[in-house]
């Protein structure tokens, strides 16, 4: 089962894949053109709809691009809370993926346990942002909702329950179950050299031994948290799974650290002055990998150009390298190992 309509035309010899051609374009929505027709402030709500699962990171990347272009200084407290919501999105995205990945292998009990753990994260998102999936809390100049001390304590309590559930159910299964290893170890191989050459991003790149994560650039408050990327070197489906599993635990620690370090103060600044003029590129690390935003302003309320490069677009060429030589039964598992988001890719 694939959760989105990616069309792969396969060439087979008996049960072995010898060639693959992607066919895309089924769910084009014209979002980039809409970004030129809307006032630039309204585009925050538009880009959140590129992908619901990655919505906060889309909004964050767009807001930071506009803020850099307009030379707006975001309050430190807002930067730390932005990090918290980014990592909550990463956890629930990885658990959603892991559940679907297990379902593709027929592992229904793991599917249910992953989504059971994800519910705790969605409860935290609803408590802090007012919404389970699309938080819609980033604005140009900061954020629209605060996380007070009482709420922060409740977040810490829920994250403790979350870790206990992960330790007792999901993690031991992923690390020890022989069925998962038979379906993933040695499947969908992508070497370090291939990952670099083909422009892989996110867990696909780090699962092949490349320690590259855009959070290392220090956007939001990642510079203050001492972030280091998670890396596995085997380059197969199992390595990519372990990268995501370890990132779930790392994201939990980053949220706790951000809550302990964030200073008191304002959560936004009033943005005044002329609308953005000039060009700006900004990058952020979504759960699936690096997203790139390009904006071009002309000094009016509307942008001349909005361009988005999503991580799945970058990971399709590596996928086409992984599939030839595999058995037909492994195609769904290998394809899901890149966590494809076709809605993001086609926009």
N, C-alpha and C positions, 0 to 999 in steps of 0.2 A: 504494500500500500504506500503510495506517495501522497503527501498532504497537499501538493500543488501541481498544476498541470504542466510539467516539463515533458516535452516530447522528444524521445531519443530514438532515432532510426538505427536499428542494429543490423549488422551483417554477421551471419552465423555460419560456422562450419560444424555440423552436428550440434553439440551443446556448448561450443566455445565461441565467444565473441571475437571477431576478427576486425571489425570496423564499427564506428559509431558516428552519427551526424546529429547535432542538436537542431531542433526546429522550434523557434521561439516566436513570440509576438501575439499570443492568444489573448492576453489581458492588458494590452496597452491602454493607459488611462489619461494620457496627456497632462501629467502633473507638472512637468517642467514648463510647458506653455502656460498653464494656469498660474505658475509662479511669476510670470511676466505680466499677467493681467491683474493680479491682486496687489493691493498696497503691501509694501514689504513687511510691515508688522503682522499682517494677516497670514503671511506665508508660514509662520510658526505652526499654525493649526493645519495648514495644508501638508507640510512635510511630515507631520506626525502620522498622516494617513498613508504615506508611502508603504509603511509596514507597521502593523499594530504592535507586534512583538518587540520591534526595535524602535518604537515611536519616540521614547524619551531621548535616545542618542541622536536620532534625526533632528529633533528640536534643539538639543544642546549644540550640535555641530553647526546648525544654521545660525542660532543666536550668537555663538562665539565668532562666526565669520563676520556677521554684521557688526558686532561689538568691536572687533579688530579694525574693521573698515572705518567705523565712526569714532574710534579711539575712546571707547567707553570702558571705564574701570569698574568691574563687578565687585561688590563687597565680598570679603573673604568668607563670611558665613555662608553666603549663597553658593560659593564655589564648592565648599565641603558638602552641602546638602545636595548639590547637583551630582557629586560623586556617589552619594548614597543611593540616589534613584537610578543612576547608571548601573550600579552593581546589582541592585535589586532586579533590574531588567535582565541583566546577564544571567543571574541565577535562574529566574523563571524561564528564560529562553532555553538555557542548557537543559533544564529538567523536562521541558516540553519536548525538546529534540530527543533526549534520552528515552522518554516514554514512547515516542513514535518509532525510534530505532529498535527498541525492544519489541514493539508490536510487529514490525516488519519481519522479525525473526520468529514470531509466534509466541513470544514470552509475555503473556498477558499479565501475570502476577507482577513482574517488574514494571510493566507499563502503569499499573494501578498504584504501585508504591511511589514511583517517580511523580505522578500527578498528585498523590496524597501529600508528599513533601512540598510540592509546588504551591499547594493551597495555602500553606503557612506564609510563603513569600507574597502571595497575592493579597492575603489578609493585611500584611504590613503595608503593602502599596496602597490598599484602600484606606487604611487608617491614617497614613501620612499625607497622601496625595488626593484622596477622595475618589479614586478610581482604581480598579484592579489591573487594567492593562494599559490604556492610554492615559498616562498621568496628567499630561497637559499642564505642567507646572513651570516650565521654563518660559521666560519672557526676555525680550531684549533689555538688558540691564540687570538681570538677576532671576529671581524666582517669585512665584505668587503666593506660596504657602511656606510657613515655618515648621520646624520640628522642635517643640519645646522640650524641657527637661523631663517632664512626666512621660511624654510620648517616646522620648529617647530610651527611657528605662523600659518601657513596654516593648520597644523594638529589640532591645538586648535580651529580654526574657524570651520573646518569640524565637529569636535566632538561636538561643540555647536549646529550646525544644526542637528546632529544625536540625541542629547538628546531631542531637541524640537520635532522631529518626533516621537521618542519613547514615550514621554510624551503625545502626542496628539492622537496616534493611538494604538500602540501595548500594552502598559502597562494598560490603562483603560480597554481594551478588556479582557486581561488575568485576571485582578483582578475582573471584574464585570460581565462578560458575563455568563448567567445561563447555556448555553449549555456546555461550557468548564467545569464548575463545576459539572454538571451532569455526564459527561464522565470521570472525573478524581478524584473527592473527594471520598475517601473511596475505590478506586480501586487500586489493586496491592499493598496491604499493606505489609510493611516490618518493623518490630519493630527494636528498637535500639539494642536489644540483638541479633536478627537474623542478622542484618547488621554487627555487630562485629564478630559473630561466623562464618559467611559465607565469610568474607573477602571482603565485598563490598568496593568500592572506589569512589571518586569523588562526584558528586551531589547525587548519590544513597545513599552513606553513610551519607552525610551531610543533606539530606532530611529526614533521620531517626533520627536526633538529635545528631549525633556524630561530634564534632568540629575538624575534622582532615583534613588538607590540606597540601600537601608537600611543598607549598610555604612558610609555617611557618619555614622550615629549613633554609631559607635565601639564597638559591642559586640565581644566577644572582644578582639583586640588591634589592630583596624583603625585606632583612633585614633593609635596609635604608628607606623603604617606610612605615614601621609600619603596615604591612599587618595583617589582622584578617579574619578568614574564615566566610563565610555565612552559617547559619544553620537554618533549619526548622525542627520541631519535629513530624509532623503528620505521616510521613512515607508512604504516598500514592503518586499516580501519580501527584496530584496537588502540593504537597510539593516539589517534585523534579522539577516541572515546575517553581515554585516560586524561588527556589534556583538558577536556571539558569538565570531567569529574573533579580534577584538582582545582580548576578555576572556580568551581562552585564554592569550595572551601576557602579559597583565596578571597573571593568576593565577599564572603561573610566576614572575614577578618578585616578587609578594607572598610566595610561599613562600620564595624565596631571602632576601628581606629579613627575614622572620620568623625564619628559622634563624640569621641573623647577629645579630639583635637580642635574641633570647630570653635571659633571665638564667638563672643557675644557681638551683637551689632545688627545693622540693617540687613535685609535680605534682597534689596533691590535699590537701584538709583533711577531717578527720573531722567529719561533720555530726551534731551532737547537739542535744538540746532537743526541744521540742514539735513535732509535725507542723505543716505549713503551715496558717495560718488567715488568712482574708481573700481578697481578689481581686487578680489581677495580669494585665496584658496585656504581652506581649513580642513583638517582631518580629525577623525575620532575613531575609537575602537568599539565597534558594535560587537554583540555576541558572535556573529559570523565572521568578523574581521574588519579591516579598515574601510571606512566610508569617507569619501572625498566630496566636499562641497565647493563649488565655484560660483561666485556671485559677481555681477557687474552692475554697478549703480550709475545713474546719470544725474543725480541731484534732484530727482523727483520722487514721488511716493512709490513709483513702480520701477522694478528692476529691468535693465536691458536684457539680462540673461541669468537664468538659474540652471545650473548643471549639477547632477548628482551621479557619482560613480559608486555603486553599491558593491559589497563584498562578494555576493554570489556571481556577479558578472565576471569578477576577477578569478573566481574558482571554477568556472566552467571549463576553461582550457586544461587545467590539471585533471579534472574529471575525465575528459576525453582521452587523457593519457593513461589513467588508471584502468579503464574498462577493457580495452583490447587484451585478450589472453585469459580473461576470467570466464567462469562458467555462467550460463544464463541465469541460474538460480541466485547467483551472487550480485546480479545487477542492482536489485532494489537496495541491498545493504550498502554496497559501495556508493551508489548515488546518494542515499540518505546520509552517508558519512561526511558529506560536505555541507550538510544542513541547508539544502537549497531553498531560497526564497524567491520564487519567480515573480511574485507581485512587486518585490523590491527591484528586481532586475529590469522588468519591462516598464514599470511605472505608467 
